[in-house]
Amino acid sequence: MGLADTSMYVCMHAALGKDVVAVLSNLVITFLRPALARDLIAEAKIVRIGRRLAYLETYLFSDGSEEPIAHATSSFAYRFAAAAP
């Protein structure tokens, strides 16, 4: 669950820049199959960015496998940090 959350949080910063303040407001994970005893790979993408909410999804894979082990969706409330004086 932490990898899915982190991958979507990093995706938000990659798309909107370092000054974005994003707070997770919803996270849904559907586990599809057991993970293999390998590293996990996350592929996150932004589905939609609104004025105050962003919707993202990520697929989790066992390294070397083409079939996802989990699918996660989330929404983040966000704003941009005030400029430093």
PLY file of the C-alpha trace (Angstrom):
ply
format ascii 1.0
element vertex 85
property float x
property float y
property float z
element edge 84
property int vertex1
property int vertex2
end_header
0.00 0.00 0.00
2.86 2.34 0.76
4.42 1.87 -2.67
1.13 2.71 -4.42
0.63 5.84 -2.29
4.23 6.98 -2.71
4.29 6.43 -6.47
1.16 8.56 -6.94
2.50 11.28 -4.61
5.75 11.43 -6.59
3.74 11.51 -9.84
1.90 14.60 -8.52
5.19 16.37 -7.80
6.65 15.39 -11.16
3.65 16.86 -12.97
2.95 19.95 -10.86
6.38 20.88 -9.50
8.10 21.05 -6.14
5.82 23.77 -4.73
2.70 21.60 -4.70
1.32 20.56 -1.31
-0.64 17.35 -1.88
-2.70 15.47 0.70
-4.15 12.03 0.04
-7.94 12.12 0.35
-8.89 8.67 -0.94
-7.04 5.44 -1.72
-8.56 2.23 -3.10
-6.42 -0.83 -3.81
-7.63 -3.93 -5.60
-5.31 -6.90 -5.15
-5.38 -9.07 -8.28
-2.93 -11.89 -7.56
-0.17 -12.79 -5.10
3.14 -11.01 -5.48
6.18 -13.07 -6.41
9.27 -12.99 -4.18
10.84 -10.24 -6.29
11.12 -6.46 -6.29
7.88 -4.55 -6.85
7.48 -2.05 -9.68
4.90 0.76 -9.64
3.62 2.57 -12.74
1.63 5.66 -11.79
-0.23 8.13 -13.97
-2.52 11.10 -13.55
-6.05 10.47 -14.76
-7.38 13.99 -14.26
-6.25 17.22 -12.64
-8.94 19.60 -11.46
-8.66 22.94 -9.68
-8.25 21.38 -6.24
-8.34 17.60 -6.70
-6.20 15.28 -8.77
-7.14 11.70 -9.63
-4.41 9.13 -10.15
-3.97 5.43 -10.70
-1.11 3.00 -10.40
-0.45 -0.60 -11.29
1.91 -2.70 -9.19
3.95 -5.50 -10.79
6.37 -8.13 -9.56
9.70 -7.49 -11.31
9.80 -9.40 -14.59
6.06 -10.09 -14.69
3.75 -8.52 -17.26
0.60 -9.15 -15.22
-0.20 -6.60 -12.49
-0.54 -7.80 -8.92
-2.60 -4.78 -7.82
-4.43 -1.75 -9.15
-4.80 1.39 -7.04
-6.72 4.61 -7.54
-6.52 7.74 -5.43
-7.51 11.35 -5.19
-5.28 14.06 -3.79
-6.36 17.47 -2.56
-3.64 19.93 -3.49
-2.60 23.54 -3.44
0.58 25.42 -4.20
2.78 26.64 -1.36
2.90 30.37 -0.77
6.00 32.08 -2.08
8.71 32.66 0.53
9.12 36.31 1.54
0 1
1 2
2 3
3 4
4 5
5 6
6 7
7 8
8 9
9 10
10 11
11 12
12 13
13 14
14 15
15 16
16 17
17 18
18 19
19 20
20 21
21 22
22 23
23 24
24 25
25 26
26 27
27 28
28 29
29 30
30 31
31 32
32 33
33 34
34 35
35 36
36 37
37 38
38 39
39 40
40 41
41 42
42 43
43 44
44 45
45 46
46 47
47 48
48 49
49 50
50 51
51 52
52 53
53 54
54 55
55 56
56 57
57 58
58 59
59 60
60 61
61 62
62 63
63 64
64 65
65 66
66 67
67 68
68 69
69 70
70 71
71 72
72 73
73 74
74 75
75 76
76 77
77 78
78 79
79 80
80 81
81 82
82 83
83 84
